Amino acid sequence: MRLLACLVLSFVCASAFAAENTDLLLEKASSGLARTFALEATFQQRAEFAFMDVPLESSGKLCFSLTEGQKFIFWEYRSPERSGFRWRDGTVELWTGQTSRPASASERQFLNGMTEQLLQWTAFDPQQLKKRYHIEPGATPLSLRFIPREKSELFAAIELTFSPDLARIAELKFSGQEQEVTTLRFNVQSQNSALSEDCRR
């Protein structure tokens, strides 16, 4: 009986410690990310599917500026094929190869929704995140795992790994509903500086 009581006490203490550490990392990351208003980075993406023996790998460029004067997001895959989008204060432009065009109404609605999600993640408000997700420790001391409180069609869970200074996200890992896992790793080229021409295509 005493052994059982000790095991229960150990579990409760460990859970309380994990929750305390999770809240602390959440607050520190929120404070760190709030200092980042512009970013230019390359990324590597790896997508693994249960029905495929070989993962799909791609790479590209991410740029964003969230200043009061203008909100701007640029996302482009550069390998194996060139495609991307530019979002500027609600206006969306798409391209494939060298062919560029405005987004259709449905594409604009989807990309505006996705951009809104990105802006919410960038804001990284702990109270809002707790309302939408169950939050638990990730695989490393600098990572957190978010599980939607309401079932999402996009992902079952997302794990964020933060940079050592907690001022940016170093890795994103999306776990899908069908065992697919997509991992994005970012290599920052500039932070809180004017974006280069490479972000404007």
Phi and psi in degrees as a GROMACS rama.xvg file:
@    title "Ramachandran Plot"
@    xaxis  label "Phi"
@    yaxis  label "Psi"
@TYPE xy
-63.8062  -38.7595  ARG-2
-63.0791  -42.8379  LEU-3
-62.1759  -42.893  LEU-4
-61.8152  -40.9064  ALA-5
-65.0585  -39.821  CYS-6
-65.4597  -42.8599  LEU-7
-63.6265  -44.0483  VAL-8
-61.8944  -41.6031  LEU-9
-62.2853  -41.1943  SER-10
-64.7134  -44.5487  PHE-11
-62.6275  -44.6061  VAL-12
-63.8105  -42.5162  CYS-13
-63.9251  -40.6749  ALA-14
-64.9775  -42.4387  SER-15
-64.3904  -39.7705  ALA-16
-65.1464  -43.0333  PHE-17
-63.6081  -42.9986  ALA-18
-63.3422  -41.1717  ALA-19
-64.015  -44.2793  GLU-20
-65.3152  -38.0187  ASN-21
-62.7878  -46.4541  THR-22
-62.41  -39.6276  ASP-23
-65.4997  -45.4053  LEU-24
-65.3242  -38.7458  LEU-25
-60.2335  -45.6665  LEU-26
-66.7668  -43.2133  GLU-27
-65.906  -41.0856  LYS-28
-65.5092  -39.396  ALA-29
-60.2349  -44.3859  SER-30
-66.1518  -40.7586  SER-31
-67.646  -45.8424  GLY-32
-66.9815  -28.1285  LEU-33
-63.4253  -19.9172  ALA-34
-84.1422  -7.80956  ARG-35
-102.759  111.322  THR-36
-112.887  -8.69606  PHE-37
-149.004  142.946  ALA-38
-150.865  142.668  LEU-39
-132.64  122.056  GLU-40
-149.7  151.135  ALA-41
-92.8669  160.609  THR-42
-141.312  153.435  PHE-43
-116.736  131.117  GLN-44
-120.389  135.81  GLN-45
-130.387  120.643  ARG-46
-115.444  123.23  ALA-47
-114.565  133.018  GLU-48
-125.946  144.618  PHE-49
-62.1927  -30.5288  ALA-50
-90.8474  3.41117  PHE-51
-122.194  135.68  MET-52
-76.8951  -30.0294  ASP-53
-115.708  129.856  VAL-54
-70.0795  156.631  PRO-55
-91.9221  129.391  LEU-56
-121.496  139.457  GLU-57
-148.796  169.285  SER-58
-148.125  162.458  SER-59
-177.248  -154.396  GLY-60
-134.893  138.92  LYS-61
-125.112  133.295  LEU-62
-138.52  140.394  CYS-63
-148.987  150.385  PHE-64
-135.276  124.583  SER-65
-120.947  43.2826  LEU-66
-76.69  164.334  THR-67
-61.8782  -35.3756  GLU-68
-71.8323  -30.8622  GLY-69
-160.134  134.902  GLN-70
-105.648  125.206  LYS-71
-140.103  130.653  PHE-72
-133.24  133.382  ILE-73
-127.702  125.781  PHE-74
-134.526  122.592  TRP-75
-141.194  128.415  GLU-76
-82.7469  134.555  TYR-77
-117.328  -15.2371  ARG-78
-148.971  136.954  SER-79
-79.4829  -17.2546  PRO-80
-131.735  153.885  GLU-81
-90.5777  123.349  ARG-82
-162.657  156.24  SER-83
178.758  -172.376  GLY-84
-147.9  155.935  PHE-85
-125.356  127.839  ARG-86
-116.428  125.192  TRP-87
-135.849  104.379  ARG-88
49.4426  43.2143  ASP-89
95.7876  -13.744  GLY-90
-92.933  131.194  THR-91
-120.443  132.423  VAL-92
-121.893  136.899  GLU-93
-116.296  155.573  LEU-94
-152.03  152.622  TRP-95
-134.349  122.552  THR-96
61.2779  -125.419  GLY-97
-100.414  2.36177  GLN-98
-92.1917  120.855  THR-99
-117.454  147.424  SER-100
-158.165  157.987  ARG-101
-68.4385  152.971  PRO-102
-73.1394  145.655  ALA-103
-70.6038  172.984  SER-104
-60.4191  -43.5828  ALA-105
-69.1418  -40.4202  SER-106
-65.0091  -40.795  GLU-107
-63.5326  -40.9645  ARG-108
-62.8618  -44.6548  GLN-109
-63.6382  -48.0987  PHE-110
-70.3092  -33.5151  LEU-111
-64.5457  -39.3491  ASN-112
-64.8888  -43.1363  GLY-113
-65.1926  -39.9683  MET-114
-65.4269  -39.0989  THR-115
-60.5697  -41.2755  GLU-116
-61.2506  -44.1469  GLN-117
-61.7522  -42.483  LEU-118
-65.2897  -35.8541  LEU-119
-67.0526  -40.3188  GLN-120
-65.6337  -38.4111  TRP-121
-64.3298  -39.2884  THR-122
-64.3201  -36.9604  ALA-123
50.5763  55.9486  PHE-124
-81.7999  113.202  ASP-125
-55.9978  -41.3182  PRO-126
-66.9907  -42.139  GLN-127
-66.7447  -39.4238  GLN-128
-63.6769  -39.9586  LEU-129
-66.3659  -29.3272  LYS-130
-70.4702  -31.5143  LYS-131
-98.3969  -22.5192  ARG-132
-134.985  148.909  TYR-133
-79.932  130.861  HIS-134
-117.872  130.085  ILE-135
-139.52  165.839  GLU-136
-60.5548  146.48  PRO-137
-91.4633  -161.876  GLY-138
-76.9502  -18.9621  ALA-139
-128.455  165.821  THR-140
-62.0369  -18.8624  PRO-141
-107.022  24.642  LEU-142
-130.512  152.624  SER-143
-132.213  145.685  LEU-144
-111.614  130.533  ARG-145
-115.615  124.178  PHE-146
-116.864  120.353  ILE-147
-57.767  135.969  PRO-148
-69.591  -31.5336  ARG-149
-111.409  139.516  GLU-150
-55.3254  131.259  LYS-151
-107.176  140.914  SER-152
-75.7056  -20.2699  GLU-153
-85.024  -41.2098  LEU-154
-157.918  155.77  PHE-155
-88.7154  -30.9397  ALA-156
-160.124  155.377  ALA-157
-134.503  133.465  ILE-158
-114.552  126.398  GLU-159
-106.69  131.359  LEU-160
-112.478  125.662  THR-161
-93.8726  155.97  PHE-162
-67.7999  159.578  SER-163
-55.7094  -31.5898  PRO-164
-87.9693  1.01422  ASP-165
60.9479  20.7  LEU-166
-95.9584  -3.50914  ALA-167
-160.348  168.258  ARG-168
-95.7059  123.082  ILE-169
-88.0256  -30.1073  ALA-170
-151.14  141.264  GLU-171
-119.974  134.592  LEU-172
-130.114  114.54  LYS-173
-98.2676  126.277  PHE-174
-104.966  121.502  SER-175
-85.6709  177.645  GLY-176
-74.8528  -19.8076  GLN-177
-114.134  36.5319  GLU-178
70.6963  8.37133  GLN-179
-80.0097  145.599  GLU-180
-132.229  125.577  VAL-181
-117.432  125.565  THR-182
-117.382  131.061  THR-183
-119.106  125.508  LEU-184
-115.905  133.957  ARG-185
-110.428  138.727  PHE-186
-117.369  104.423  ASN-187
-73.1168  131.505  VAL-188
-102.204  -34.1931  GLN-189
-154.885  152.818  SER-190
-139.633  129.343  GLN-191
58.5236  36.0963  ASN-192
-125.931  167.224  SER-193
-61.5583  136.842  ALA-194
-73.0138  143.687  LEU-195
-77.1244  170.362  SER-196
-62.7307  -22.7457  GLU-197
-63.947  -17.9344  ASP-198
-89.9745  -2.39052  CYS-199
-116.528  -1.38732  ARG-200
